[in-house]
Amino acid sequence: MAANGYAKAEDVVFTVQDDSTYQIIKMVDIPTIVVIDKVSESGPRVVGATLQLLNSAGAIVSEWVTDNSSKTFSDLVAGASYLLREKE
């Protein structure tokens, strides 16, 4: 299982050298980034809506009022399900 905010890393295949070479093996974690925008059907952002992000247990992860910028999350669990809800 990957750490919160990161996708599960790819397997790393390597061969141990039979000499005195110092080997460094790196497994790279790629961050999961989710960007949420509230927009109208014609495209412009909707300002002033209260949105909630809930996890699969129904707990509120975040609540915010929309403005002219995107809401970015970088700590969500990869593979988990979330619900985006408009409160008001």
N, C-alpha and C positions, 0 to 999 in steps of 0.2 A: 504494500500500500504506500502510495506517495504521501509526502508531507502536505498539509493544507496549503493550498495556493500553488501546487505544482502538479504537473501531469506525471504519470508513472514513467520512469526512465526506461529507455530501450536497453535490452541486454547488451553487454559488452563482452565480446569474445577476444581472448588474448592468449598468447603462448609465452610461457616463462622461458627466458633465454638460459642456456646452459653455460654462461660465462659470468663474469663479475659485473655485468652491466646493471646499473641501477634503473629499475623500471618504474614508471609512474603510470598508473591506470586511472583514468578519469571517467566517472559516470555523471553525465550532465543532466540536471533537472531543468525542465522548461516550465516557466511560470504559466499558470492558467490566468488569463485576463478576460473578464467579462465586462462589456461596456453596454450600458442601458440608456436609451433615449426614449422619451415620450414625445411622439410626433402626431400631427394631424394627418388625415387621409391624403391631403394635398402636399404634405412634406415638411412644413415648418414645425419647429419644436413647440410643444405645449408647455406653457409656464404656469405654475401655481397648482399643479396636481400633486396630491399626496400619494406616494407609492410605497409599497412594502415588498420586501423580499423575504420569503419564508422558506425554511428548510423543510425536508420531507416529514418531519414530526409536527409541523405547523407552527414552530417557534419563529418569531420575527428575528431575522438576521440583521436587517437594516430598514429604516423608514426615513424618507426624505421628501422634501417639496421640490418639484422640478423647477429648473430655471433654464437659462440659455446654454448650460453646459451639460455634458454627459456625466453619468454616475459610473465610476469605474471600480470594479472589485478585483483584487488580486490575491484574496485569501480563501476563496471558495474551494470546496473539496472536489477534486476531479472524480467524475463518475457518479456524483450525487445528484439528486433531482431537487429542483427549487421551483417555487411558485412566485410569479410576479403579479402583484395585486394592486389595483387602484383603490385606495381607501376613500378618498373624497374627490 
